[in-house]
Amino acid sequence: MGQGDESDRIVINVGGTRHQTYRSTLRTLPGTRLAWIAEPDAHSHFDYDPRTDEFFFDRHPGVFAHILNYYRTGKLHCPADVCGPLYEEELAFWGIDETDVEPCCWMTYRQHRDAEEALDSFGGAPLDSSAEDGDVDGTGDSGDGEEELEMTKRLALSDSPDGRSGGFWRRWQPRIWALFEDPYSSRYARVSFTINTVLSTLTTCLRLAQLATLSMVRTTFIQDLVGPSIPEHELMETCSLE
C-alpha cells in the first residue's frame, strides 16, 4: 500500500519494542484489535502516552512483529522459535483467526495440538497449555477488566465469515494441504497417504508389465520377419566352402 502522511502514522510499543506503521494499514483487517486502535477514540480505550504519542501493550514483541507484517503483506507466518500455544494466545489477543496462518507454517503451528490429540488417542493426559489462562503474566487489575471485556465483545461481534479476509478457501486450505502433504498430521492424512502409496505401486507394476509384454511382442515380430537365425559356425563353414 502507499505511504500516508504524518497524521496517519502511529507508534505501537509492544513489550518495550516500538513499531511504526500507518493507521490505514491497520484498517486492512477490520474487527481486530489493531484496527480498533486506528479509530479516533482509541486513546480513551488503550494505554496511550500523549507525551511520546504511542500506544503500549505488554505482549510478546517478537510475535507482534509477525502479526504486524500480516497487516502489511496479507500473509500470516508463524515464527519457528515460538511454541504453538503462545502463538495461538497472541493471535486470540489481537483478534486474528488462526486459520489465516499460511500453509507453509501450518505444520509448525499445529505441532503442539497434534501432540495433544495423539496423547488423547492413547489415553494420556493433555499437555499443559497456558492458552487457557486469560492473563499471561498473571497481572491485570479490575479497572482494565471492563475495557478488556468490552473489547472482547467487539472482536467477537466482528468475527463473522463475511468480515474475515480469507474466506472459505483460506480457512480450509491449510487442512487440505496437510491432508495430502503431511501423512502424520491426522488419521485421515495417514489413510490418504496409504491409498496413494498403494495406487502408485500398482500403477508402476502395471506399466512395467505392459512394457515387458510389448518387448516380447516386438521380438517375436522381428523374428518372424527375418526368419530363423543361422548359427555362427554354419555361416563360417559356408563361407569357407565358397
N, C-alpha and C positions, 0 to 999 in steps of 0.2 A: 504494500500500500504506500501511497505517497506520504511524505512528511508533512506534519501540520505546523502551525505557528507556535510561539512560545506559550500562549494561553492554553493551548491544547496539551502541553507537556505535563506529565505527572510523575512524581517521585514516590516510589514504594520501598520502604525499608523493611526487609524481611530477615529477622534474626541477626540484625546488625549489618546486613549487606544491602546497599542501596541499588535499586533498579530504576531506570528511567525509560518511559515509553510515552505513548500518546493515548489520550482518552478515546480517541476514535479507534485505536487498536483494541482496547478493552471492550468496546461495544460490539466487536465482531462475534462474540459469544453471549448473546443476551440471556438473562436468567442466572448468570453465575455471579459469584461474589465480587470478582474483579470488575464485572460490568456494572455492578451497583456502586462501586466507589467512583465510577466515572460520572455519576449523576450529580447534579448541583447541590443536593442536600446531604451528600456523603460525609461532609465534615462533622455533622452532628451525630452520626451513627458509628463512626470508627475512631480509632486512636489517631488523631490528627494533630500535628505540631505546627502551629501557624508560624513559628519563628523560622523553622527550616523548610516549611511548606512541603511536608511529606507525611505519608501515612505509614504507620508502624504495625507490623504483625509479628508476633513471637512464634514463628513457624520455621520449618526446615528451609534454610536458604538454598541448598543445593537442589532440592526437589522443585522449589519455586522457579528456578531458572528454566527448567524444562517446561513447566506449566505456562510460564510467560511466553516461551517460544511457540507454544501451541497457538496462542493468540496471534502471533506474528506470521507463522508459516502454515497454520492449519493442520499440522501433523503433531500428534502427541506421542513422544518417545519416553521410554522408561529407563532411568539410569541404572547401569549394571551394578553399581555399588550400594544400592538401596534395596532392602528386602521388600517383598510384595505387600505385607500388611501395612508397613509405614507409608508406602506409596499409595495404597488404597485409602488410608486415612486422610492423607493430604488431598487426594482427589475429591473425597467427600467434603472436606472442609471448604475447598474452593468452589464446590458445586459443579464438578465436571464428571460426566458419566465415564465409568471405567471401560465401557465398550468402545470409546473413542481411541483407545490405545492402538498404535499401529501394529499390523500383523507381524512385523519383524521383531517387535518387543513383547508380543503377547505371551510367548512361552516363558520368558523371564518373569513376567508379571504373575503368571499363573502357577509358578513352581510351588509356592507355599500352599496354595489352596489345593493343588493336586496331591501334595503330600498328606494334607488333612483328609482328603477323600480316600486315599489309599489306606491310611490308618483306620478310618471308619469302616472300610470294607473288610479289614482284618480284625475288627472288634477292638481296636486300640482307642486310646483317648485322643481327642483332637489336640493339636499343638496350641500352645499359649499364644494369644494374639492380643496386642494392646489396642487393636482397632475397635474393640467393643467399648472402650472407655471413652467418655465424652471429652476428657481433657488429657492431653499428652503428658504435661509436666505436673499435673495434679493441682495447678493453681487456677485461680478464677474466682472472683468474688460474686456475690449475689447481685450486685449492681449491674454487672455486664450480662447476667443471665437472661434478663428480659430482652436485651438487644440481640443476643445470640438466638433466642427463641423466635423473635420476630424475623430475623434474617433467615433462619431455617425454614420458617413457613413460606417466606417469599421465594426461596430457592425451590421448595417443594412444589409450589403452585406453578412456577415457571418451567418445571422439569416435565414437559409433556412431549409426546412423539413429534408434534408439529414444531415445537420450539427447539429441538435438537438439530445440530448441524449435520449429523451423519446420515440420518435416515435409516431405513430398514437395512439396506445393503451394508452400510458401515457398521451396524450393530452385529450382523451375522458373519461378516467377512472373516474376522479372526477365528471364529469357531469352525467355519468351513475350511479355512486354511489349515487349522490344526488337525482336522479330521483326515485330510489326505497327506499332510506333510509330516506329522509327528505321531507315530504309532503308539507312543506311550502317553499321550495326552488324555485319553479316555478309553473306556471299554469299546465304544463304537469305532474309535480310531484303530484299535487293535484288530477288530473284526474286518474292517475295511482293508487294512494292510495285509491280513492273511488271504482275503479273497483276491486282492490284486496280485499277490505273490503266486498263488495257485494258477490264476489265469495267465500270468506272464510265463510260467513254466510250461503250461500246456500249449500255449501258442508257440513257444520255442521248439518244443518237441514235434509238433505238427509241421512246422516249417522244415525242420531237419528231415523228417520222414518224407516230405514232399520232394525235397531236393535229392534225397537218395533214390527215390523212385524215378525221377526224371533222368538221373545219371544212368541208371540201369537201362531205361528205355532207349536213351541216346546211344549207348554202347551196342545194344542189340541191333539197332537200326543201321549203324555204321558197318557192323559185321555182315549184315545181310547185303549191303551194297557192295562191299569189297569182295565178299566170298570167303571161303575157308583160307586161312593163312597157311603159307608154305613154310615148313620147318627150315631153320637156317642151314642144317647140314645137307638137306636135299638140294637147297639152292646152290651150295658150293659144289656139290657133285655135278649138277647140271652145267655149271659154268666150266668146270674142268674138262668135261667130255667135249664141249664145244671147242 
